[in-house]
Amino acid sequence: MQHHCLVFLQSPLIAQDLALTMQDITGFGSIFAGSLDEAEAHVDALPQDNPLPFAFVHLSPSAYQPSRLNAQLRARGAKVVLIGHAAELEAEAGEWPVLKQPFSSAQVVELISRL
């Protein structure tokens, strides 16, 4: 069974870079989403027994916390990393790690190893 990593980012170039980095680190395939609705739909469509160990979410902690996506990913046991300008502004206020941009592969490795 294929493990997946959800990459929900509004920038396709950054999403592709992050997906390739995660594939190099973990070997997991990526599920891409450009909006919250799309991310929620992709998680809904993924079979329950299909592992989703990691998710990168382009939301601030205050927007992610009450979201349906948070509940979906928590139910699947995914380790969530927030990304984006709004997430960086609220990094200290949330319970989720934030990947600051621009990022390097080494930063992603370090962050993933702490989760």
C-alpha positions in Angstrom: 0.0 0.0 0.0 1.3 3.4 -1.0 2.0 6.0 1.7 1.0 9.5 0.7 1.8 13.1 1.7 -0.8 15.8 1.3 0.7 19.0 -0.1 -1.9 21.8 0.0 -0.2 24.9 -1.3 -1.4 27.7 -3.5 1.9 27.9 -5.4 2.3 25.0 -7.7 6.1 25.5 -8.0 6.6 25.4 -4.2 4.2 22.5 -3.9 6.2 20.5 -6.5 9.5 21.3 -4.8 8.2 20.2 -1.5 6.6 17.0 -2.9 9.9 16.1 -4.6 11.8 16.7 -1.4 9.4 14.5 0.6 9.6 11.8 -2.0 13.4 11.9 -1.7 13.2 11.8 2.1 10.4 9.3 2.6 9.6 7.7 -0.8 5.9 8.7 -0.3 3.8 9.9 -3.2 2.1 13.2 -3.0 -1.5 14.3 -3.2 -1.7 17.9 -4.5 -4.3 20.5 -3.5 -4.5 24.2 -4.4 -7.4 25.0 -2.1 -8.9 24.0 1.2 -12.0 22.5 -0.5 -9.7 20.5 -2.8 -7.6 19.2 0.1 -10.6 18.1 2.0 -12.0 16.3 -1.1 -8.7 14.5 -1.7 -8.6 13.3 1.9 -12.2 12.1 1.7 -11.4 10.2 -1.5 -8.4 8.4 -0.1 -9.3 4.9 1.2 -9.4 4.8 5.0 -6.7 2.1 5.1 -4.3 4.1 2.9 -1.6 5.7 5.1 -1.3 9.5 5.1 1.6 10.1 7.5 2.4 13.7 6.6 0.5 16.8 5.4 1.8 20.3 4.5 -1.1 22.8 4.8 -1.1 26.4 3.5 -3.1 27.9 6.4 -2.4 29.9 9.5 -2.9 28.1 12.9 -6.1 30.1 13.5 -7.6 29.1 10.2 -6.4 25.5 10.4 -7.5 24.7 13.9 -11.3 24.9 13.3 -11.2 23.5 9.8 -12.7 20.2 8.7 -9.3 19.4 7.2 -7.8 19.4 10.7 -10.4 16.9 11.9 -9.8 14.7 8.8 -6.0 14.7 9.2 -6.2 14.1 13.0 -8.5 11.1 12.4 -5.8 9.7 10.0 -3.0 10.4 12.4 -1.2 12.6 9.9 1.7 14.8 11.2 0.8 18.3 10.0 3.2 21.1 9.1 1.8 24.5 8.3 3.3 26.7 5.6 2.8 30.1 4.1 3.1 33.8 5.2 0.0 33.7 7.5 1.3 30.5 9.2 4.7 32.2 9.7 3.0 35.3 11.3 1.2 33.1 13.8 3.9 30.4 14.2 4.2 31.0 18.0 0.4 30.8 18.5 -0.2 27.4 17.1 0.5 23.8 18.1 1.8 22.8 14.7 5.3 23.3 13.3 5.7 25.9 10.6 8.0 25.5 7.6 9.3 28.9 6.8 10.0 29.9 3.2 12.3 29.8 1.4 13.1 26.4 2.7 15.9 23.9 1.9 15.8 20.1 1.8 17.9 20.1 4.9 15.2 22.2 6.7 12.5 19.8 5.6 14.5 16.8 6.8 15.2 18.4 10.2 11.5 19.3 10.6 10.2 15.9 9.6 12.7 14.2 11.9 11.3 16.2 14.9 7.7 15.1 14.2 
